[in-house]
Amino acid sequence: MKHSVDESETLGGSLEDIRAFCTVVERGTISAAGRHIGETKGGISRRISRLENRLGSLLLARTPRAVTPTEEGRAFYTRAREALALLKDAAASARQSQAVPEGHLRVTAPIDLGVDVLPGLIVQFRALYPQITVELLLTDTALDLAANRIDLALRAALGNLPDMAYRASVVARFPVALYAATGYQQAHGLPETPQALPDYDLIHRQASMDVPRLTLIDRRQQTEDIAIRPSVRATDYAAVHRLVLSGGGIGLIPELVARDSLERGEVVRVLPDWTSAAGALYAITLNGMDAPARVRVFREFLREQLAGD
């Protein structure tokens, strides 16, 4: 009998057909197998015939009183039972992953967060969940979750995220504000109005060399648009933060990035009534609320730890 190389044929048909065959071998008769599975004798017979046809091999020798596996049937049964056991274990593992927070967690995040925010949080998270290992991919490029096997992506945005095929939820909201090192404050003082900012050393996140402008908003939603000449330019907030900590001047930094330095007294807020913008940190996953337990507990941990006062 000649067959094509279609994958479904080389595998011998559906899993239910294979399971029915194995049950017949174990129970001794087609009728007993049907009672065990909950199908009719005719339904089991059709499954066996379909399986034999796809394999091109006789698996059962049938007599009026019983059925016995042929030599080919015994060999197929041995391998098939092993495969079914592996599939059963795989299904149990998949179900367990939804309920038990364990396994490997693959996370991607922007460099700013990965350098200044996430290390301490990941250490705290693993102290709570030592059964979860973490892999952190730091890049400002928006990686595709499915293509890169990523469980959770953290992305910050000053507005709405672009449309995507994945589920996004807010884990934290934050202002982007001005900060300076306490040493810089002691040596140079701080501006009392936005218009005075150009008189100080300014550190600015800027990819291009265009003349930058800084727009600030106060608590009454009044705005000030200021042309500035930065003393130092950097491509990311992590670098701005480090330059500010080193006493290089006043820098615009997301509150999430500057929070620990502020709590330690290493930096101070400059013009505390003014901010540049408000942003949000999003957790993006493949399955949203149906994500594995390891993903859900990490997302909730971040939400609790990064919540503002």
N, C-alpha and C positions, 0 to 999 in steps of 0.2 A: 504494500500500500504506500503510495507516494504522497508526501505532505509538503506544504510550504514551510518556510522557516519563521512564520509568524510567532511572536513571543508567547501569545496565549496558548498556542498549540504545544510549543516546547515545554511549557510549564504544566501541561496536562489539563487545562480548563480551569473552572472556577474552584475556589477553595471549598465551597460546600460540596461539590462533587467528590473532591479528594477526601474530605472529612467523612462523607457517607461511605466511601470505599473502605476506609480504615475501620469504621464502626462495624461494617459487615464482617471484616476479618476478625475483629475482636469478639463479636457477639455470635458468630458462627452461622447465622442465617440472615436472609434479607428481611424476613418478618421481624426478627428480634431487633435488628438495626433500625427498622422503621419505627417500632415502638419506642426505642430509646431516643431517637431524634425527634419523633413526633410527626413523621410523614407516613404516607401509605406505602405498601409493598411495591405498588406500581411506580410510585415516585422515586423510590430508591433504585429500582431496576433501571429506570430511565437515566438516572444519574450515572450508574455504573456503565451502562452502554455508551453514554456520551463520553465518559472519561476514556474508555477503551478505544473508541473511535478516534479520539483526538491523539491518543498515544500510538495508535496503530498496533496495539498489542493486547492479547487476551490476558486479563488480570485474574479472573475467577473461573474455575471449572464448576459448572452448574450440574447438579443432579436433582431428581425429584425430591430427595430428602434433605440435601444440604448443599452448601457451596464451599469450595476450598480454594485458597489462592494458588495460582500457578507459580512456577519458578520465577517468572517475571513479576507476578503479583507480590510474592514475598519480598523480593528485592525493592520493588516500588514502595511497599508498605513500610519497610524499615526506614527508608529515607524520608518518606512523607510524614511519618510520625515525628521524626526529629524536626522537620521544618515546621509542622503545626505547633510543636512545643515551643520553638523559638518565637513564632508569631504570637502565641499566647503570652509569653514573657514580655514581648515588645508591647503588646496592647496593655498589659498590666502596668508596665513602666510608664507608658504615655498617660494612663489614667492617674497614676501616682504623682506625675509631674504637675498635674493640675491641683493637687491637694497638699502635697508636701514640698516645702521650699528647700530644694537641694539641687545639686548639679552645677553646671558651668554657666556663668552669666557673662555674655559678651556685650560690652557697652561702648558706644562712641560718643564723644563730646568735643566741643570746641577747645582749643588750646588754653584760652583764658580760664575756663572752668577746671580743666585738667591740671593746670599748674597750681592754681591758688585756692581752689574750693574742694575738689573731689578727693585728693589723697587722704585727708583726715577723715572725711565722711566714709570712705571705703574701709578704712581701718576700723572705725566704729561699727559699720555694718557687719563686717566679718566677725567681730567680737560677739555680735548677736546671732549670726548665722554662720558658724564655722564650716558647716557642711556645704556652703556655696563658695565656689571659687570664682574669681572675677578677672576678666580680661578687658583692659581699657585701651581703646583706640582713640588717640588724640589727633584731631584734624579739623580744620575749618571748612573742609569740603563736606558737603552733605552726601554721605554715603548711602547707597540704596540698601535697605535692611535685608531684603531677601537675597540679593546677589552676594552680599558680604556676610551672611549668616549672623546678623546682629540682632540681639534680643531687645535692646532698648537704645534709642538715640536721644541725646539731650541737645536741644537747639534753642538758642536765645533769639528773640526777635523784638524789635521796637514797635512793630505793628502786627498784623495777622500773618500767620504762616502761609506760604503759597499752598495751593491745592495739591494734595498728594493722595496716594492710594492707601495710606496707613492711618492708624488712629493716633490722635494727639490729644494730650490733656495737660493743663497747666499745673506745674508743681510749685511754682513760686512767681511772685511779681516783685519788681524791684525798680527803684529810680536809678538814673545815671547822674552822678553828682560830682562836684569838685572836691578834691582832697589834696592835702599837703602834709609832709612829714613834720612832726613836732619840732625837729631841729631846724627845718626851713622856717617855720613860724617864728622861732626864737631869734633867728638871724635876720630875717627880712620883714617880719610882720605879715599881715594878710590884708587883702583888699576888703573894703567895707561896702563897696557897690560894684555891680557888674562892669560899669564903665572904667573902673580902675584896673581891671584884669590885665590889659596890655602893658601896664607898668611893671609886671612881675614876670618871672621865668615860667613859661607855660609849656607843658608836655602834652602833645596832641596825638591821638590815634588817627592816622591819615595815610592812605595808600598812595595818593597822587601828590604832586607838588603844587597843585592849585592853591591860590590864596584861601586859607580856611576862614570860615565864619562860625561863630559860636552863638547858638540861640538858647537863651535861658528863659525859664518860666517860673514865676513865683507862685505862692499859695493862692493868690487872688487871680491867677491865670493871666497876669500881665507878662508880656514878653519883652526881652531885650536881645537885639541882634548885633553882635559885636565882631568886627574884623580883628583877627589876632595874627601875631607873628610868632609861632612856636619856637622855643629855644631848641627843642628836640621833638622829632617826629618818630612814631613807631607804628608798626602794622597791626598790633594787637593790644588788647587791654592788659594782658599779662606783663608785657614789656613796659607799658605805661605805669602799671602798679609798681614794678621793680624800680623804675627810675624815680618815682615819687618817694618810695621808701628810702632811696639813697640820697634824698635831699636835693634832687635836681630841679624841683619847682612844683607848680600846681598842675594837677592832671585830672581829667575827666575819666571817672572809673565807675562801672556798675557797682551798686551797693553790695551785691553778692560777692564780688571779687574783693572789695575793700573791707568787708565786715569784720573779719578776724583781726586785721591790722588796727582797725578802729577800736575794737574791744580791748586790744592789748595796749592801747595808748600810743601806738607807733605813728598814727596819722590823725589828723583832725579834719572835720568838714570845713570847707571854705564856702562862704556865702550860704549858710544852712537853710535859708528860706528859698533858695533857688535850685532848680534842677534843669538838666538838659532835656531829658525825656524819661518816659516810663517804659519799662520792658517787661517781658514775661519769659520764663523758662518753661519749655515744653518737653514732656516725655513722650516719645513716639514709639509705638510698638506695632507688631504685626496684627495682633488680635485684640487689642484693647482690654476690656474686662475679662476676656476669655484667655488671656495670656497665661503661661505657666506660673505656678506659685512663686518661683524664684524671681520672676520679673515683677509680679504684683507687689511682693513685700519690699523689693528695692525701690520701686516707684513710691510706695507709701512712706518708706523711711525717708526718702529725699523730701517729700512734701512736708513731713513733720519737722525735719531738721532745718529746712530752708524757709519755713514760714516766718514772716516778719513779726515783730513784737506787736 
